[in-house]
């Protein structure tokens, strides 16, 4: 009889523990989703004008994808942004290049023309291994 009551009590405690654990995991997941930004940028190249008046910062932008079933948050490439502004300040202005294929870029060559005009040559690698200048991006950092 005591064993039967003890077993029921143990089952009750385990049941409550599983319920609480499940709720806690769900709450933690909701908090993780709410804290993860919908868009994330990773800086990979920064350049300053000749007399340190302006700065540009290249960032690979990724968009958040939420997998509710497996409780996973992943980010996938969405665009390239070139942030710009005054040297030493928080960079908030940007030029966004959507559909820009970063996988074939071999190099970015940044050429400042004074302290506000910048030309960015984009060099890509062809399938046969040769490197070629694909395009030039012009940016006025004073705007």
Helices and strands as residue ranges (DSSP letters): H 2-35, E 39-48, E 54-67, E 72-86, E 93-98, E 105-113, E 117-125, E 131-140
